[in-house]
Amino acid sequence: MYSKSPIVHMSGTMRAVNFEPGGPENLRIGSVPVPKLREKEVLLKVYATAINRADTLQRKGLYPPPPGESDILGLEAVGIVEKLGSGCVKTWKIGDRVMALLPGGGNAEFVASREELLMPVPDNMEFNQAAAIPEVWLTAFQLLFLVGKVKKNDTVLIHAGGSGVGTAAVQLCRQFGARAIVVAGSQEKIDFAKSLGAEEGFNYKESMFEPKVLKHTDGKGVDLILDCVGGSFFSQNINSIATEGTWVVYGLMGGRTIDTGDHLGKILQKRITIVGSTLRARSIQYKESLIAEFTQQALPHFSSGEFRPIIDTTLPLDSIQEAHTLMESNKTTGKIVLQVRDQVKDEL
């Protein structure tokens, strides 16, 4: 177990990821002030964090943090409660092992988090493993259940099936009785998704996935699409979805525009519901409700071993340039985790 005693830091500064807009070479580790707590915030001593697509977009100057939030990268962090701010009413106490969903600031030695956006680290799980949970698992849970309204026996087409969100969504489908089909860019990623519970997978680099999806579903199409690609797959998606299906767009990796065609006619004919979804900019109240549902319905399955966070690579925080370069290579399966401090030393 990790120490439950308060950790006193003598300096008012900390190491954190800084950047100038541009490529990974513009990332660096600098010294910045330790966050000052606002009402209902908790100071977290960070042991591990991770990177997400949103971080690479923010680094490029394309995805700023919500107004008033930290401009340090990092949408999640895991560690120990260091200090409680004024107005905190939850049951957290100094020394608790927690995971945080953040609007920013996670790629640092300390981070301030709203108390409502913390979750307990699952029993017997190391911090580096837990760092692969908050952003992608909450996103996948949100897309499937809160937005997509998935039902038992629904067929779900999951794009980027080897990504952090994709591997989480496959496991959630398996556990709650939906049928997952993945689209990915390599047979290795498809095979891995199948090992997690996907019933089929298609390599978009080898051929169009649309006819294969229709064949697999006996011409019906899928009930739900989780789409982080956008423009380049629009036509195939519209042909792959079932009548009265739901299509959740949560990313635009394949572009913001679509080709010409009878898209509106097909949407009308099939009575398709298309909905956009993000998480970072949503209200504290929405995120609190999401975390409460996830903590009750999904989190216990990590302790039992039915769910597992999928990690491609773990790097030290100082290797932030390498981490972003690896993310943008599109060759990873699962998460890229950043270890912020040595866990063994801090345990002693």
N, C-alpha and C positions, 0 to 999 in steps of 0.2 A: 504494500500500500504506500501511497505518497503521503508526505508529511501533512498533517492537518494544522500545524502551527502557522501563525502569520509570517509572511515573508516581507522583511523590511528592505527596501531599496534606498540607498543613501543619496543617489543622484536624482535630479529632476529631469534627466534626459534618458532616452532609450535609442536603440538601434532600430531602424525601420527602412523599408524600401522607398526610395525616392526615384523620380524619373522626370525627364523632359520628354514632351511628345515626340514619338518616333518609333524606331525599332528597338529590339531587345538590348542593343548595345547602349541605349540611353538609360538603362536601369542601373541603380547603384544602391549601396547601403550607406545611409547617413545617420546623423544624430539629430533627433527631434525631441521636443518636450513630451514627457509622459502625459497622456490625456487627463484633463481635469473633468471630474464627474459632474454631469448635470443631474437633475432630479430623476430618481428611479433608475439610475445607471449603476452598474457594477464594474469595478476595475478587475480585469482578468490578466493574470500573469500567463503569457502565451508560451506553450511548449511546442505546439505544431500548428501549422496553417496549411493552406493549399491555394492553387490558382485555378481560375475558371476562364472561359472565353471572354466573359465580361471584363476581366482584368486586362486582357490583351487589347480589347477595344478601347478601354480607358487609357491605356498606355499610348495608343495612337491618337488620342484626343477626340475620340468618337463617342464616348459614353461617360459623361461626367457623373460624379456622385450626386445624390439628391441634395437639394439646398440645405446648408447647415451641417452636413456630414463630413467626416474625414476624407481628405483627398489622397490618403495613403491607400494603396491597393490592398485587396483581400476581403472577400465576402464571408469568410468563416474563420474561426479560430477555436482552439481547444487548449485548456489549461486549468489553472487553479484560481479560485476566487481570492483576490488580494485585498479588496476593500469594497465596502458597501456605501453607496451614496445616500443622500438624504431622500426620504420618502419611500425607501424600499420596504415592501410589505410581504414579499414572497418568502419562501422558507430557506432561501440560499444563505449559507454562512461562510465565513472565511475558511479557506482550505478545501472547499467542495471542488470536486472534479467535474468540469462542465464543458459543454460544446455551445458555441454561439453562432447564430445567424446574424450577419452584419451588413449594413449598407456600405461599409468600407472600413479600412483601418486594420485589417487582420494580419497583414504581412509586417508585423512588428513585435517587439518584446512585450509590450503591454497594449491592451485595447479596452476601450470603454464600451459596454454593451447594455442595452436596456434589459432589466431583470426579466421581463416577460419573454425575451428571445433567447433564453438559456435552456438547455436540456442537460440532464445528467449523462455523463459518459457511461456507456453500458458496462456492466460488471465484467471484470477480467479482460478489459480491452485497453491496449496501450494508447497513448495520446496520438501517436503517428497514425494508427489505424482509425481512430475516431475523427481525425481531421478530414477524412474522406467522406464523412456523412452529411454535415449540415446542408450545404447549398444544393448538392445534386439530389440527395434523397428527399429533401423537402420539396424541391422543384418537381421531381417525378411524382411524388405523392399528390401534390397540388394538381398537376396536369391530369392525372388519372381520375382522381376522386372528386376534387372540388370543382374543376373546370370541365373535364371530359365526362364526368358522371358514369364511369365505367361500371358495367354490371357483370355478374358471373356469366361465363361462357361467351362474352363478347370477344371478337377478334380485334386485336390492336396492332397497327402497323407502327413500328418504332424506328424512326430514322436515327442515324448515328448510333447504331446498336452496340458499338464498342465503347462509347463515351461513358463518362461518369453518370449522366442522367440516363442514358440508354441501359447500362448494366443494372442500375437501380430499378428502372421501370420494368425490366424483364423479371426481376425477382419479385417485385410487387404483384405483377400479373400472375405469376406462378402461385404465390401464396394465397391470393384472393380469388382465384378461379377463373381468370381471363386467359385468353390464348394469345401469346405474343409472337409476332413475325417481325424480324429485324431487317433493316437495310444497312449495309456497311460497305467499306471499301476494300476489304480483303477477306479471304476465306478463313484466315486465322481469327479475325474478329467475329465472324459468323459462327465458327465452331465454338468459340468461347461463350458467345451468347447462348448457344444451344446447351452448353454445359450448365448454364445458370437457369435454364428452363424454357428458352424460346423453342417453339416447335418447328420453325423454319426460318431461313435467312437467305437473302439475295444480295449479290455483289453488283452494285450499281456501275462499277467500272467495266464490267464484262458485258453487260447487256441491260436492256430496259427491265425494270422490276415489275412494271404494270401487268404484262400478260402472265407473269409467274404468280403474282398475288391473286389475280382472277382465277387462274387454274387451281391454286391451292384452296380457294374459298368456293369452288364449284360455281364460279361466275357471279357470286353474290357481292363480293367486295368486302372490305373491312368495316367494322362498326365505328372504329375510332382511329384517328391518325395523330401521332405526336410528331410534329414537324418543326425541326430546327433549321431546315434548309431554305425553304421559301421558293423564290422565283424559278430556279432551274428545274425543280421537280413538280412544279404546279400542275402541268398537264397530266403527268402520270398519276399524281395524287387524285386529281378530280375523276380520273377513270378507275382508280383503285378503290374508291370509297363506296360503301353500300348506300342504297336509298335510305334517307333519314339518318345518315351517319353524321358523326361530329368530327371536325377537323380542327385541332388546336395548333396554332402557329406560335412558337415561342422563341424562334431565332430566324435569322436571315442569312445564313452562311452561303447560300447559293444565289443571293441577290435580292433586291427589293422590287424589281419589275418582272412582269410576266409577258410571255409571247402573246400574239394575237390569236383569236380563236373564239369558239362559241362557249366560253367559260360560264358566262352568266346564264345561258340557256341550260347548261348541264346542272348548275347549282339549283336553278329553279325546278327543273325536271326531277332531280333526285331529292329535292327538299333538304339540301345539305346545310348543316350549321357550321359556319366557320367563325372561330373566335380567337382573338389574339390574347396572349397571356405573358406577363412578366412577374417578377417577384420583388426585385430590389426596391422599386419605388412604391410598393403597396404600403398601406397604413400599418401602424403599430398594432391596431386592433385586429386587422386581417391576419397579420403574421402570428400574433398571439393565438388566435383561433386555430390556425394551421398547425402550429407547434403543439398545441394541446391535443389535437386529434392525432397527429403523428406520434406523439409521446405515448398516447394510450393504445393506439391500434398497431403501430409498426415497431416502435423502439424495443419492446420486449423480445421480438424475434431475433435481435442481434445477440442478446445474452444467451438465447437458446441455441444459437448457431444456425438458425434457419435463414437469416440474412447475413451477408458479409459485405463490408465495404471493399470495393475493388480498387487496388492501387497499382499503377503501372511503375512508378518511380518515386523514390524518396530522396530528396536532395537537401543539403543545408541551406539556410536562408541566404548565405553569401553566394550561392549558385543561382540566383534569381534570373540572370541573363540566360543561362542554360535551360532553366525551367520554361521560360517563355518561348525560347527557340524550339524546344521539344514539343510544347503544346501546339505551336503553329505548323509543325511538320505533319500533323494529322496521323501520326504513326502509333499513338499511344492507345492502350486499352485500359479504361478506368482513369483514376485520378493521378495527378502529380502533387505530391505532398512536400511541404517544406518544413524541415525540423528547425525550430528556432533556438532551442537550448537543449543541452544534454540531460536526458531524463534520469540517468543513473546517478550522476553527480548531485542533482537536486534532491534525490531521494535520501542521500546520506546525511 
